[in-house]
């Protein structure tokens, strides 16, 4: 992403009305509490630290898809 990082992308998307229905997931090698707080402030719905547990990610995505469908 030229000139943008994930935080900037999330902040930019959250300013768009249609993006309110998007689920944004941060996947990062940084997993300290400050990193998770920064992701939340940027507009991410969830923060996963690499090496993500795929079953946890699938469960989150399934729950989010179900909630958005309601």
C-alpha positions in Angstrom: 0.0 0.0 0.0 1.8 3.0 -1.2 1.9 5.7 1.5 -0.7 3.9 3.7 -0.5 1.3 6.4 -3.4 -0.8 7.7 -4.3 1.8 10.4 -4.7 4.5 7.8 -6.7 2.2 5.5 -9.1 1.4 8.4 -9.5 5.0 9.3 -10.2 6.0 5.7 -12.7 3.2 5.2 -14.6 4.0 8.5 -15.2 7.5 7.2 -17.2 6.1 4.3 -20.9 5.5 4.9 -21.0 2.2 3.1 -18.0 0.9 5.1 -20.1 0.8 8.3 -21.2 -2.7 7.3 -17.7 -4.0 6.7 -15.9 -6.1 9.3 -12.2 -5.0 9.5 -9.8 -7.5 10.9 -6.2 -6.6 11.8 -3.6 -9.4 11.3 -0.3 -8.3 12.7 3.0 -9.5 14.1 2.5 -6.9 16.8 0.4 -8.1 19.6 0.9 -6.0 22.7 -2.0 -4.3 24.4 -1.0 -1.0 22.9 -1.1 -2.5 19.4 -4.6 -3.9 19.9 -5.8 -0.6 21.3 -4.3 1.3 18.3 -6.1 -1.2 15.9 -9.4 -0.6 17.8 -8.9 3.2 17.6 -8.3 3.0 13.9 -11.6 1.2 13.4 -10.7 -2.5 13.3 -13.4 -4.8 14.7 -10.8 -7.3 15.9 -7.0 -7.7 16.1 -5.3 -11.0 15.6 -1.6 -11.6 16.2 0.3 -13.7 13.7 0.3 -16.8 13.8 -3.4 -16.7 14.0 -5.5 -19.6 15.2 -7.5 -20.3 12.0 -10.5 -21.7 13.9 -10.7 -18.5 16.0 -10.6 -16.4 12.9 -13.3 -18.5 11.1 -15.5 -18.3 14.2 -15.2 -14.5 14.3 -15.9 -14.2 10.6 -18.9 -16.5 10.8 -20.4 -14.6 13.8 -19.8 -11.3 12.0 -21.4 -12.5 8.8 -24.4 -13.8 10.8 -24.7 -10.5 12.7 -24.5 -8.4 9.5 -27.2 -10.6 7.8 -29.7 -9.7 10.6 
